[in-house]
Amino acid sequence: MTKDYILRTLDQKCKSWALAYLHKIFTAGIETTSRVEGYNWIIKQQLKANTTTLNTTYTVGQDLFLAITKVLDKYLTEPIKNMIREEMS
């Protein structure tokens, strides 16, 4: 009975309590584990190929750039977005 109540209550509010613990972690807008696993796979493949850290950083950065740009477009003004894009490129 108690277990059912806890599961029912937490399940309805899982997004609220999960975000409370994740707000300090940069996720580039990624909210599902499958997308995170995809990025982990990309990183792992780059490291297996014996590339340099610089090459790995470049590859991951290119993949994340689009996701970051979408977040910037949603929340920031054009002058601020342009300044951030210049710093990122």
PDB file of N, CA, C and O in Angstrom:
ATOM      1  N   MET A   1       0.828  -1.186   0.000  1.00  0.00           N
ATOM      2  CA  MET A   1       0.000   0.000   0.000  1.00  0.00           C
ATOM      3  C   MET A   1       0.879   1.259   0.000  1.00  0.00           C
ATOM      4  O   MET A   1       0.662   2.167  -0.803  1.00  0.00           O
ATOM      5  N   THR A   2       1.851   1.311   0.885  1.00  0.00           N
ATOM      6  CA  THR A   2       2.755   2.462   0.932  1.00  0.00           C
ATOM      7  C   THR A   2       3.562   2.556  -0.351  1.00  0.00           C
ATOM      8  O   THR A   2       3.763   3.642  -0.895  1.00  0.00           O
ATOM      9  N   LYS A   3       4.022   1.409  -0.827  1.00  0.00           N
ATOM     10  CA  LYS A   3       4.809   1.379  -2.062  1.00  0.00           C
ATOM     11  C   LYS A   3       3.993   1.933  -3.234  1.00  0.00           C
ATOM     12  O   LYS A   3       4.506   2.715  -4.034  1.00  0.00           O
ATOM     13  N   ASP A   4       2.731   1.530  -3.332  1.00  0.00           N
ATOM     14  CA  ASP A   4       1.877   2.021  -4.414  1.00  0.00           C
ATOM     15  C   ASP A   4       1.695   3.529  -4.337  1.00  0.00           C
ATOM     16  O   ASP A   4       1.733   4.217  -5.357  1.00  0.00           O
ATOM     17  N   TYR A   5       1.498   4.037  -3.136  1.00  0.00           N
ATOM     18  CA  TYR A   5       1.329   5.483  -2.956  1.00  0.00           C
ATOM     19  C   TYR A   5       2.585   6.236  -3.391  1.00  0.00           C
ATOM     20  O   TYR A   5       2.499   7.235  -4.104  1.00  0.00           O
ATOM     21  N   ILE A   6       3.744   5.754  -2.960  1.00  0.00           N
ATOM     22  CA  ILE A   6       5.005   6.425  -3.306  1.00  0.00           C
ATOM     23  C   ILE A   6       5.225   6.392  -4.814  1.00  0.00           C
ATOM     24  O   ILE A   6       5.562   7.412  -5.416  1.00  0.00           O
ATOM     25  N   LEU A   7       5.036   5.231  -5.424  1.00  0.00           N
ATOM     26  CA  LEU A   7       5.225   5.128  -6.873  1.00  0.00           C
ATOM     27  C   LEU A   7       4.247   6.021  -7.630  1.00  0.00           C
ATOM     28  O   LEU A   7       4.625   6.681  -8.598  1.00  0.00           O
ATOM     29  N   ARG A   8       3.009   6.040  -7.195  1.00  0.00           N
ATOM     30  CA  ARG A   8       1.990   6.862  -7.854  1.00  0.00           C
ATOM     31  C   ARG A   8       2.323   8.346  -7.711  1.00  0.00           C
ATOM     32  O   ARG A   8       2.196   9.102  -8.674  1.00  0.00           O
ATOM     33  N   THR A   9       2.738   8.760  -6.548  1.00  0.00           N
ATOM     34  CA  THR A   9       3.044  10.167  -6.286  1.00  0.00           C
ATOM     35  C   THR A   9       4.308  10.604  -7.004  1.00  0.00           C
ATOM     36  O   THR A   9       4.318  11.651  -7.651  1.00  0.00           O
ATOM     37  N   LEU A  10       5.375   9.822  -6.901  1.00  0.00           N
ATOM     38  CA  LEU A  10       6.632  10.193  -7.544  1.00  0.00           C
ATOM     39  C   LEU A  10       6.536  10.139  -9.057  1.00  0.00           C
ATOM     40  O   LEU A  10       7.127  10.972  -9.745  1.00  0.00           O
ATOM     41  N   ASP A  11       5.806   9.176  -9.582  1.00  0.00           N
ATOM     42  CA  ASP A  11       5.701   9.046 -11.027  1.00  0.00           C
ATOM     43  C   ASP A  11       5.060  10.285 -11.647  1.00  0.00           C
ATOM     44  O   ASP A  11       5.462  10.709 -12.730  1.00  0.00           O
ATOM     45  N   GLN A  12       4.083  10.861 -10.984  1.00  0.00           N
ATOM     46  CA  GLN A  12       3.412  12.052 -11.500  1.00  0.00           C
ATOM     47  C   GLN A  12       4.330  13.264 -11.489  1.00  0.00           C
ATOM     48  O   GLN A  12       4.166  14.172 -12.304  1.00  0.00           O
ATOM     49  N   LYS A  13       5.284  13.291 -10.586  1.00  0.00           N
ATOM     50  CA  LYS A  13       6.131  14.466 -10.428  1.00  0.00           C
ATOM     51  C   LYS A  13       7.590  14.181 -10.789  1.00  0.00           C
ATOM     52  O   LYS A  13       8.478  14.941 -10.401  1.00  0.00           O
ATOM     53  N   CYS A  14       7.848  13.107 -11.521  1.00  0.00           N
ATOM     54  CA  CYS A  14       9.245  12.711 -11.751  1.00  0.00           C
ATOM     55  C   CYS A  14      10.025  13.781 -12.497  1.00  0.00           C
ATOM     56  O   CYS A  14      11.207  13.981 -12.215  1.00  0.00           O
ATOM     57  N   LYS A  15       9.394  14.479 -13.445  1.00  0.00           N
ATOM     58  CA  LYS A  15      10.132  15.517 -14.168  1.00  0.00           C
ATOM     59  C   LYS A  15      10.529  16.638 -13.209  1.00  0.00           C
ATOM     60  O   LYS A  15      11.633  17.172 -13.312  1.00  0.00           O
ATOM     61  N   SER A  16       9.663  16.995 -12.295  1.00  0.00           N
ATOM     62  CA  SER A  16       9.967  18.065 -11.347  1.00  0.00           C
ATOM     63  C   SER A  16      11.125  17.698 -10.439  1.00  0.00           C
ATOM     64  O   SER A  16      12.050  18.494 -10.274  1.00  0.00           O
ATOM     65  N   TRP A  17      11.098  16.519  -9.850  1.00  0.00           N
ATOM     66  CA  TRP A  17      12.173  16.189  -8.910  1.00  0.00           C
ATOM     67  C   TRP A  17      13.454  15.835  -9.631  1.00  0.00           C
ATOM     68  O   TRP A  17      14.535  16.048  -9.084  1.00  0.00           O
ATOM     69  N   ALA A  18      13.375  15.301 -10.839  1.00  0.00           N
ATOM     70  CA  ALA A  18      14.606  15.003 -11.578  1.00  0.00           C
ATOM     71  C   ALA A  18      15.314  16.296 -11.963  1.00  0.00           C
ATOM     72  O   ALA A  18      16.534  16.392 -11.833  1.00  0.00           O
ATOM     73  N   LEU A  19      14.572  17.283 -12.432  1.00  0.00           N
ATOM     74  CA  LEU A  19      15.177  18.554 -12.823  1.00  0.00           C
ATOM     75  C   LEU A  19      15.809  19.270 -11.636  1.00  0.00           C
ATOM     76  O   LEU A  19      16.785  20.003 -11.797  1.00  0.00           O
ATOM     77  N   ALA A  20      15.261  19.062 -10.455  1.00  0.00           N
ATOM     78  CA  ALA A  20      15.833  19.699  -9.266  1.00  0.00           C
ATOM     79  C   ALA A  20      17.258  19.222  -9.016  1.00  0.00           C
ATOM     80  O   ALA A  20      18.085  19.978  -8.505  1.00  0.00           O
ATOM     81  N   TYR A  21      17.549  17.982  -9.370  1.00  0.00           N
ATOM     82  CA  TYR A  21      18.890  17.441  -9.158  1.00  0.00           C
ATOM     83  C   TYR A  21      19.812  17.635 -10.352  1.00  0.00           C
ATOM     84  O   TYR A  21      21.027  17.491 -10.219  1.00  0.00           O
ATOM     85  N   LEU A  22      19.260  17.959 -11.513  1.00  0.00           N
ATOM     86  CA  LEU A  22      20.069  18.074 -12.726  1.00  0.00           C
ATOM     87  C   LEU A  22      20.320  19.512 -13.162  1.00  0.00           C
ATOM     88  O   LEU A  22      21.011  19.725 -14.158  1.00  0.00           O
ATOM     89  N   HIS A  23      19.794  20.492 -12.466  1.00  0.00           N
ATOM     90  CA  HIS A  23      19.887  21.874 -12.940  1.00  0.00           C
ATOM     91  C   HIS A  23      21.314  22.406 -13.002  1.00  0.00           C
ATOM     92  O   HIS A  23      21.573  23.367 -13.727  1.00  0.00           O
ATOM     93  N   LYS A  24      22.235  21.817 -12.270  1.00  0.00           N
ATOM     94  CA  LYS A  24      23.618  22.301 -12.285  1.00  0.00           C
ATOM     95  C   LYS A  24      24.484  21.562 -13.298  1.00  0.00           C
ATOM     96  O   LYS A  24      25.670  21.865 -13.434  1.00  0.00           O
ATOM     97  N   ILE A  25      23.913  20.604 -14.003  1.00  0.00           N
ATOM     98  CA  ILE A  25      24.667  19.799 -14.961  1.00  0.00           C
ATOM     99  C   ILE A  25      24.346  20.281 -16.371  1.00  0.00           C
ATOM    100  O   ILE A  25      23.179  20.338 -16.758  1.00  0.00           O
ATOM    101  N   PHE A  26      25.383  20.629 -17.142  1.00  0.00           N
ATOM    102  CA  PHE A  26      25.174  21.058 -18.518  1.00  0.00           C
ATOM    103  C   PHE A  26      24.854  19.846 -19.380  1.00  0.00           C
ATOM    104  O   PHE A  26      25.656  18.917 -19.471  1.00  0.00           O
ATOM    105  N   THR A  27      23.682  19.853 -20.013  1.00  0.00           N
ATOM    106  CA  THR A  27      23.272  18.731 -20.849  1.00  0.00           C
ATOM    107  C   THR A  27      22.996  19.133 -22.281  1.00  0.00           C
ATOM    108  O   THR A  27      22.638  18.284 -23.098  1.00  0.00           O
ATOM    109  N   ALA A  28      23.154  20.407 -22.607  1.00  0.00           N
ATOM    110  CA  ALA A  28      22.885  20.906 -23.961  1.00  0.00           C
ATOM    111  C   ALA A  28      21.471  20.562 -24.400  1.00  0.00           C
ATOM    112  O   ALA A  28      21.219  20.340 -25.584  1.00  0.00           O
ATOM    113  N   GLY A  29      20.565  20.520 -23.459  1.00  0.00           N
ATOM    114  CA  GLY A  29      19.175  20.248 -23.793  1.00  0.00           C
ATOM    115  C   GLY A  29      18.829  18.777 -23.930  1.00  0.00           C
ATOM    116  O   GLY A  29      17.686  18.447 -24.245  1.00  0.00           O
ATOM    117  N   ILE A  30      19.761  17.903 -23.708  1.00  0.00           N
ATOM    118  CA  ILE A  30      19.505  16.476 -23.833  1.00  0.00           C
ATOM    119  C   ILE A  30      18.790  16.010 -22.572  1.00  0.00           C
ATOM    120  O   ILE A  30      19.302  16.164 -21.463  1.00  0.00           O
ATOM    121  N   GLU A  31      17.597  15.437 -22.752  1.00  0.00           N
ATOM    122  CA  GLU A  31      16.819  15.016 -21.595  1.00  0.00           C
ATOM    123  C   GLU A  31      16.518  13.523 -21.589  1.00  0.00           C
ATOM    124  O   GLU A  31      15.837  13.042 -20.683  1.00  0.00           O
ATOM    125  N   THR A  32      17.007  12.782 -22.573  1.00  0.00           N
ATOM    126  CA  THR A  32      16.766  11.349 -22.574  1.00  0.00           C
ATOM    127  C   THR A  32      18.091  10.610 -22.550  1.00  0.00           C
ATOM    128  O   THR A  32      19.101  11.105 -23.051  1.00  0.00           O
ATOM    129  N   THR A  33      18.081   9.440 -21.973  1.00  0.00           N
ATOM    130  CA  THR A  33      19.329   8.682 -21.878  1.00  0.00           C
ATOM    131  C   THR A  33      19.774   8.153 -23.226  1.00  0.00           C
ATOM    132  O   THR A  33      20.972   7.970 -23.444  1.00  0.00           O
ATOM    133  N   SER A  34      18.838   7.899 -24.142  1.00  0.00           N
ATOM    134  CA  SER A  34      19.246   7.348 -25.435  1.00  0.00           C
ATOM    135  C   SER A  34      20.116   8.331 -26.203  1.00  0.00           C
ATOM    136  O   SER A  34      21.076   7.923 -26.857  1.00  0.00           O
ATOM    137  N   ARG A  35      19.796   9.619 -26.136  1.00  0.00           N
ATOM    138  CA  ARG A  35      20.622  10.600 -26.830  1.00  0.00           C
ATOM    139  C   ARG A  35      21.983  10.723 -26.157  1.00  0.00           C
ATOM    140  O   ARG A  35      23.001  10.873 -26.832  1.00  0.00           O
ATOM    141  N   VAL A  36      22.000  10.661 -24.838  1.00  0.00           N
ATOM    142  CA  VAL A  36      23.274  10.715 -24.123  1.00  0.00           C
ATOM    143  C   VAL A  36      24.110   9.492 -24.480  1.00  0.00           C
ATOM    144  O   VAL A  36      25.318   9.600 -24.689  1.00  0.00           O
ATOM    145  N   GLU A  37      23.471   8.339 -24.548  1.00  0.00           N
ATOM    146  CA  GLU A  37      24.193   7.124 -24.928  1.00  0.00           C
ATOM    147  C   GLU A  37      24.754   7.255 -26.337  1.00  0.00           C
ATOM    148  O   GLU A  37      25.845   6.761 -26.621  1.00  0.00           O
ATOM    149  N   GLY A  38      24.017   7.916 -27.214  1.00  0.00           N
ATOM    150  CA  GLY A  38      24.515   8.145 -28.570  1.00  0.00           C
ATOM    151  C   GLY A  38      25.781   8.982 -28.568  1.00  0.00           C
ATOM    152  O   GLY A  38      26.732   8.673 -29.285  1.00  0.00           O
ATOM    153  N   TYR A  39      25.800  10.028 -27.774  1.00  0.00           N
ATOM    154  CA  TYR A  39      27.002  10.865 -27.674  1.00  0.00           C
ATOM    155  C   TYR A  39      28.151  10.094 -27.023  1.00  0.00           C
ATOM    156  O   TYR A  39      29.308  10.250 -27.412  1.00  0.00           O
ATOM    157  N   ASN A  40      27.829   9.269 -26.041  1.00  0.00           N
ATOM    158  CA  ASN A  40      28.874   8.445 -25.432  1.00  0.00           C
ATOM    159  C   ASN A  40      29.476   7.493 -26.463  1.00  0.00           C
ATOM    160  O   ASN A  40      30.685   7.261 -26.460  1.00  0.00           O
ATOM    161  N   TRP A  41      28.638   6.940 -27.346  1.00  0.00           N
ATOM    162  CA  TRP A  41      29.133   6.049 -28.392  1.00  0.00           C
ATOM    163  C   TRP A  41      30.080   6.792 -29.331  1.00  0.00           C
ATOM    164  O   TRP A  41      31.128   6.263 -29.702  1.00  0.00           O
ATOM    165  N   ILE A  42      29.714   8.019 -29.718  1.00  0.00           N
ATOM    166  CA  ILE A  42      30.574   8.823 -30.598  1.00  0.00           C
ATOM    167  C   ILE A  42      31.931   9.046 -29.940  1.00  0.00           C
ATOM    168  O   ILE A  42      32.971   8.888 -30.579  1.00  0.00           O
ATOM    169  N   ILE A  43      31.916   9.410 -28.676  1.00  0.00           N
ATOM    170  CA  ILE A  43      33.172   9.654 -27.956  1.00  0.00           C
ATOM    171  C   ILE A  43      34.000   8.373 -27.896  1.00  0.00           C
ATOM    172  O   ILE A  43      35.210   8.397 -28.122  1.00  0.00           O
ATOM    173  N   LYS A  44      33.345   7.261 -27.591  1.00  0.00           N
ATOM    174  CA  LYS A  44      34.059   5.988 -27.485  1.00  0.00           C
ATOM    175  C   LYS A  44      34.691   5.603 -28.822  1.00  0.00           C
ATOM    176  O   LYS A  44      35.834   5.148 -28.858  1.00  0.00           O
ATOM    177  N   GLN A  45      33.955   5.783 -29.921  1.00  0.00           N
ATOM    178  CA  GLN A  45      34.495   5.451 -31.239  1.00  0.00           C
ATOM    179  C   GLN A  45      35.701   6.321 -31.573  1.00  0.00           C
ATOM    180  O   GLN A  45      36.678   5.842 -32.148  1.00  0.00           O
ATOM    181  N   GLN A  46      35.630   7.591 -31.214  1.00  0.00           N
ATOM    182  CA  GLN A  46      36.754   8.482 -31.476  1.00  0.00           C
ATOM    183  C   GLN A  46      37.982   8.066 -30.674  1.00  0.00           C
ATOM    184  O   GLN A  46      39.103   8.104 -31.181  1.00  0.00           O
ATOM    185  N   LEU A  47      37.772   7.673 -29.437  1.00  0.00           N
ATOM    186  CA  LEU A  47      38.896   7.273 -28.597  1.00  0.00           C
ATOM    187  C   LEU A  47      39.493   5.942 -29.052  1.00  0.00           C
ATOM    188  O   LEU A  47      40.704   5.741 -28.957  1.00  0.00           O
ATOM    189  N   LYS A  48      38.648   5.032 -29.548  1.00  0.00           N
ATOM    190  CA  LYS A  48      39.142   3.751 -30.047  1.00  0.00           C
ATOM    191  C   LYS A  48      40.010   3.935 -31.289  1.00  0.00           C
ATOM    192  O   LYS A  48      40.912   3.137 -31.544  1.00  0.00           O
ATOM    193  N   ALA A  49      39.742   4.965 -32.044  1.00  0.00           N
ATOM    194  CA  ALA A  49      40.469   5.195 -33.293  1.00  0.00           C
ATOM    195  C   ALA A  49      41.853   5.791 -33.040  1.00  0.00           C
ATOM    196  O   ALA A  49      42.555   6.148 -33.986  1.00  0.00           O
ATOM    197  N   ASN A  50      42.247   5.899 -31.778  1.00  0.00           N
ATOM    198  CA  ASN A  50      43.555   6.454 -31.400  1.00  0.00           C
ATOM    199  C   ASN A  50      43.777   7.865 -31.943  1.00  0.00           C
ATOM    200  O   ASN A  50      44.878   8.212 -32.370  1.00  0.00           O
ATOM    201  N   THR A  51      42.752   8.643 -31.922  1.00  0.00           N
ATOM    202  CA  THR A  51      42.895  10.026 -32.356  1.00  0.00           C
ATOM    203  C   THR A  51      43.401  10.868 -31.201  1.00  0.00           C
ATOM    204  O   THR A  51      43.441  10.427 -30.052  1.00  0.00           O
ATOM    205  N   THR A  52      43.777  12.061 -31.525  1.00  0.00           N
ATOM    206  CA  THR A  52      44.230  12.970 -30.480  1.00  0.00           C
ATOM    207  C   THR A  52      43.029  13.524 -29.729  1.00  0.00           C
ATOM    208  O   THR A  52      41.899  13.458 -30.211  1.00  0.00           O
ATOM    209  N   THR A  53      43.278  14.056 -28.575  1.00  0.00           N
ATOM    210  CA  THR A  53      42.215  14.691 -27.791  1.00  0.00           C
ATOM    211  C   THR A  53      41.607  15.850 -28.564  1.00  0.00           C
ATOM    212  O   THR A  53      40.402  16.088 -28.483  1.00  0.00           O
ATOM    213  N   LEU A  54      42.420  16.557 -29.299  1.00  0.00           N
ATOM    214  CA  LEU A  54      41.925  17.681 -30.091  1.00  0.00           C
ATOM    215  C   LEU A  54      40.913  17.211 -31.131  1.00  0.00           C
ATOM    216  O   LEU A  54      39.868  17.837 -31.304  1.00  0.00           O
ATOM    217  N   ASN A  55      41.212  16.119 -31.822  1.00  0.00           N
ATOM    218  CA  ASN A  55      40.274  15.594 -32.819  1.00  0.00           C
ATOM    219  C   ASN A  55      38.974  15.130 -32.177  1.00  0.00           C
ATOM    220  O   ASN A  55      37.894  15.372 -32.716  1.00  0.00           O
ATOM    221  N   THR A  56      39.071  14.473 -31.040  1.00  0.00           N
ATOM    222  CA  THR A  56      37.876  14.019 -30.331  1.00  0.00           C
ATOM    223  C   THR A  56      37.029  15.206 -29.901  1.00  0.00           C
ATOM    224  O   THR A  56      35.808  15.199 -30.057  1.00  0.00           O
ATOM    225  N   THR A  57      37.679  16.213 -29.366  1.00  0.00           N
ATOM    226  CA  THR A  57      36.967  17.418 -28.942  1.00  0.00           C
ATOM    227  C   THR A  57      36.274  18.073 -30.121  1.00  0.00           C
ATOM    228  O   THR A  57      35.130  18.514 -30.004  1.00  0.00           O
ATOM    229  N   TYR A  58      36.944  18.140 -31.242  1.00  0.00           N
ATOM    230  CA  TYR A  58      36.363  18.757 -32.440  1.00  0.00           C
ATOM    231  C   TYR A  58      35.124  17.984 -32.897  1.00  0.00           C
ATOM    232  O   TYR A  58      34.098  18.591 -33.203  1.00  0.00           O
ATOM    233  N   THR A  59      35.208  16.660 -32.946  1.00  0.00           N
ATOM    234  CA  THR A  59      34.086  15.842 -33.404  1.00  0.00           C
ATOM    235  C   THR A  59      32.886  15.989 -32.480  1.00  0.00           C
ATOM    236  O   THR A  59      31.766  16.201 -32.944  1.00  0.00           O
ATOM    237  N   VAL A  60      33.111  15.878 -31.190  1.00  0.00           N
ATOM    238  CA  VAL A  60      32.019  16.014 -30.227  1.00  0.00           C
ATOM    239  C   VAL A  60      31.456  17.430 -30.277  1.00  0.00           C
ATOM    240  O   VAL A  60      30.241  17.620 -30.211  1.00  0.00           O
ATOM    241  N   GLY A  61      32.326  18.411 -30.391  1.00  0.00           N
ATOM    242  CA  GLY A  61      31.878  19.802 -30.463  1.00  0.00           C
ATOM    243  C   GLY A  61      30.987  20.061 -31.654  1.00  0.00           C
ATOM    244  O   GLY A  61      30.000  20.787 -31.541  1.00  0.00           O
ATOM    245  N   GLN A  62      31.317  19.478 -32.799  1.00  0.00           N
ATOM    246  CA  GLN A  62      30.494  19.653 -33.997  1.00  0.00           C
ATOM    247  C   GLN A  62      29.112  19.037 -33.804  1.00  0.00           C
ATOM    248  O   GLN A  62      28.110  19.610 -34.232  1.00  0.00           O
ATOM    249  N   ASP A  63      29.055  17.877 -33.165  1.00  0.00           N
ATOM    250  CA  ASP A  63      27.776  17.212 -32.932  1.00  0.00           C
ATOM    251  C   ASP A  63      26.904  17.989 -31.949  1.00  0.00           C
ATOM    252  O   ASP A  63      25.684  18.049 -32.102  1.00  0.00           O
ATOM    253  N   LEU A  64      27.533  18.579 -30.949  1.00  0.00           N
ATOM    254  CA  LEU A  64      26.768  19.321 -29.942  1.00  0.00           C
ATOM    255  C   LEU A  64      26.412  20.734 -30.394  1.00  0.00           C
ATOM    256  O   LEU A  64      25.488  21.340 -29.852  1.00  0.00           O
ATOM    257  N   PHE A  65      27.130  21.261 -31.374  1.00  0.00           N
ATOM    258  CA  PHE A  65      26.923  22.647 -31.791  1.00  0.00           C
ATOM    259  C   PHE A  65      25.481  22.896 -32.218  1.00  0.00           C
ATOM    260  O   PHE A  65      24.900  23.921 -31.862  1.00  0.00           O
ATOM    261  N   LEU A  66      24.896  21.968 -32.977  1.00  0.00           N
ATOM    262  CA  LEU A  66      23.521  22.132 -33.436  1.00  0.00           C
ATOM    263  C   LEU A  66      22.543  22.163 -32.260  1.00  0.00           C
ATOM    264  O   LEU A  66      21.633  22.992 -32.228  1.00  0.00           O
ATOM    265  N   ALA A  67      22.732  21.264 -31.299  1.00  0.00           N
ATOM    266  CA  ALA A  67      21.843  21.232 -30.131  1.00  0.00           C
ATOM    267  C   ALA A  67      21.965  22.512 -29.317  1.00  0.00           C
ATOM    268  O   ALA A  67      20.964  23.049 -28.844  1.00  0.00           O
ATOM    269  N   ILE A  68      23.174  22.995 -29.156  1.00  0.00           N
ATOM    270  CA  ILE A  68      23.394  24.228 -28.399  1.00  0.00           C
ATOM    271  C   ILE A  68      22.774  25.412 -29.131  1.00  0.00           C
ATOM    272  O   ILE A  68      22.180  26.288 -28.503  1.00  0.00           O
ATOM    273  N   THR A  69      22.910  25.443 -30.449  1.00  0.00           N
ATOM    274  CA  THR A  69      22.343  26.528 -31.245  1.00  0.00           C
ATOM    275  C   THR A  69      20.826  26.574 -31.096  1.00  0.00           C
ATOM    276  O   THR A  69      20.249  27.658 -31.017  1.00  0.00           O
ATOM    277  N   LYS A  70      20.175  25.420 -31.057  1.00  0.00           N
ATOM    278  CA  LYS A  70      18.717  25.386 -30.885  1.00  0.00           C
ATOM    279  C   LYS A  70      18.308  25.995 -29.543  1.00  0.00           C
ATOM    280  O   LYS A  70      17.324  26.730 -29.464  1.00  0.00           O
ATOM    281  N   VAL A  71      19.060  25.688 -28.500  1.00  0.00           N
ATOM    282  CA  VAL A  71      18.759  26.253 -27.179  1.00  0.00           C
ATOM    283  C   VAL A  71      18.975  27.764 -27.198  1.00  0.00           C
ATOM    284  O   VAL A  71      18.165  28.514 -26.653  1.00  0.00           O
ATOM    285  N   LEU A  72      20.058  28.212 -27.820  1.00  0.00           N
ATOM    286  CA  LEU A  72      20.329  29.650 -27.915  1.00  0.00           C
ATOM    287  C   LEU A  72      19.203  30.357 -28.650  1.00  0.00           C
ATOM    288  O   LEU A  72      18.746  31.414 -28.216  1.00  0.00           O
ATOM    289  N   ASP A  73      18.750  29.781 -29.764  1.00  0.00           N
ATOM    290  CA  ASP A  73      17.678  30.394 -30.551  1.00  0.00           C
ATOM    291  C   ASP A  73      16.394  30.524 -29.750  1.00  0.00           C
ATOM    292  O   ASP A  73      15.634  31.476 -29.927  1.00  0.00           O
ATOM    293  N   LYS A  74      16.161  29.578 -28.884  1.00  0.00           N
ATOM    294  CA  LYS A  74      14.918  29.578 -28.109  1.00  0.00           C
ATOM    295  C   LYS A  74      14.898  30.660 -27.030  1.00  0.00           C
ATOM    296  O   LYS A  74      13.849  31.248 -26.768  1.00  0.00           O
ATOM    297  N   TYR A  75      16.046  30.930 -26.400  1.00  0.00           N
ATOM    298  CA  TYR A  75      16.034  31.765 -25.207  1.00  0.00           C
ATOM    299  C   TYR A  75      16.748  33.117 -25.312  1.00  0.00           C
ATOM    300  O   TYR A  75      16.531  33.979 -24.460  1.00  0.00           O
ATOM    301  N   LEU A  76      17.581  33.329 -26.315  1.00  0.00           N
ATOM    302  CA  LEU A  76      18.406  34.536 -26.327  1.00  0.00           C
ATOM    303  C   LEU A  76      18.069  35.469 -27.479  1.00  0.00           C
ATOM    304  O   LEU A  76      17.489  35.059 -28.485  1.00  0.00           O
ATOM    305  N   THR A  77      18.444  36.733 -27.312  1.00  0.00           N
ATOM    306  CA  THR A  77      18.246  37.712 -28.377  1.00  0.00           C
ATOM    307  C   THR A  77      19.333  37.546 -29.435  1.00  0.00           C
ATOM    308  O   THR A  77      20.372  36.937 -29.181  1.00  0.00           O
ATOM    309  N   GLU A  78      19.083  38.091 -30.617  1.00  0.00           N
ATOM    310  CA  GLU A  78      20.009  37.929 -31.742  1.00  0.00           C
ATOM    311  C   GLU A  78      21.423  38.447 -31.452  1.00  0.00           C
ATOM    312  O   GLU A  78      22.384  37.738 -31.750  1.00  0.00           O
ATOM    313  N   PRO A  79      21.597  39.656 -30.883  1.00  0.00           N
ATOM    314  CA  PRO A  79      22.965  40.125 -30.613  1.00  0.00           C
ATOM    315  C   PRO A  79      23.732  39.215 -29.646  1.00  0.00           C
ATOM    316  O   PRO A  79      24.924  38.974 -29.835  1.00  0.00           O
ATOM    317  N   ILE A  80      23.060  38.721 -28.630  1.00  0.00           N
ATOM    318  CA  ILE A  80      23.706  37.822 -27.669  1.00  0.00           C
ATOM    319  C   ILE A  80      24.060  36.499 -28.351  1.00  0.00           C
ATOM    320  O   ILE A  80      25.151  35.967 -28.147  1.00  0.00           O
ATOM    321  N   LYS A  81      23.130  35.965 -29.166  1.00  0.00           N
ATOM    322  CA  LYS A  81      23.397  34.710 -29.878  1.00  0.00           C
ATOM    323  C   LYS A  81      24.608  34.857 -30.791  1.00  0.00           C
ATOM    324  O   LYS A  81      25.453  33.964 -30.846  1.00  0.00           O
ATOM    325  N   ASN A  82      24.700  35.972 -31.505  1.00  0.00           N
ATOM    326  CA  ASN A  82      25.831  36.186 -32.414  1.00  0.00           C
ATOM    327  C   ASN A  82      27.153  36.225 -31.658  1.00  0.00           C
ATOM    328  O   ASN A  82      28.152  35.666 -32.112  1.00  0.00           O
ATOM    329  N   MET A  83      27.156  36.880 -30.515  1.00  0.00           N
ATOM    330  CA  MET A  83      28.373  36.963 -29.716  1.00  0.00           C
ATOM    331  C   MET A  83      28.805  35.565 -29.236  1.00  0.00           C
ATOM    332  O   MET A  83      29.989  35.228 -29.280  1.00  0.00           O
ATOM    333  N   ILE A  84      27.853  34.772 -28.786  1.00  0.00           N
ATOM    334  CA  ILE A  84      28.163  33.425 -28.311  1.00  0.00           C
ATOM    335  C   ILE A  84      28.642  32.549 -29.466  1.00  0.00           C
ATOM    336  O   ILE A  84      29.598  31.789 -29.311  1.00  0.00           O
ATOM    337  N   ARG A  85      27.988  32.648 -30.620  1.00  0.00           N
ATOM    338  CA  ARG A  85      28.406  31.854 -31.785  1.00  0.00           C
ATOM    339  C   ARG A  85      29.831  32.192 -32.202  1.00  0.00           C
ATOM    340  O   ARG A  85      30.602  31.305 -32.569  1.00  0.00           O
ATOM    341  N   GLU A  86      30.179  33.472 -32.144  1.00  0.00           N
ATOM    342  CA  GLU A  86      31.549  33.871 -32.495  1.00  0.00           C
ATOM    343  C   GLU A  86      32.559  33.236 -31.547  1.00  0.00           C
ATOM    344  O   GLU A  86      33.623  32.789 -31.974  1.00  0.00           O
ATOM    345  N   GLU A  87      32.226  33.198 -30.269  1.00  0.00           N
ATOM    346  CA  GLU A  87      33.130  32.592 -29.289  1.00  0.00           C
ATOM    347  C   GLU A  87      33.237  31.085 -29.486  1.00  0.00           C
ATOM    348  O   GLU A  87      34.295  30.498 -29.261  1.00  0.00           O
ATOM    349  N   MET A  88      32.139  30.459 -29.908  1.00  0.00           N
ATOM    350  CA  MET A  88      32.127  29.010 -30.081  1.00  0.00           C
ATOM    351  C   MET A  88      32.839  28.564 -31.353  1.00  0.00           C
ATOM    352  O   MET A  88      33.324  27.435 -31.421  1.00  0.00           O
ATOM    353  N   SER A  89      32.910  29.420 -32.348  1.00  0.00           N
ATOM    354  CA  SER A  89      33.512  28.983 -33.621  1.00  0.00           C
ATOM    355  C   SER A  89      35.006  29.184 -33.656  1.00  0.00           C
ATOM    356  O   SER A  89      35.648  28.865 -34.657  1.00  0.00           O
TER     357      SER A  89
END
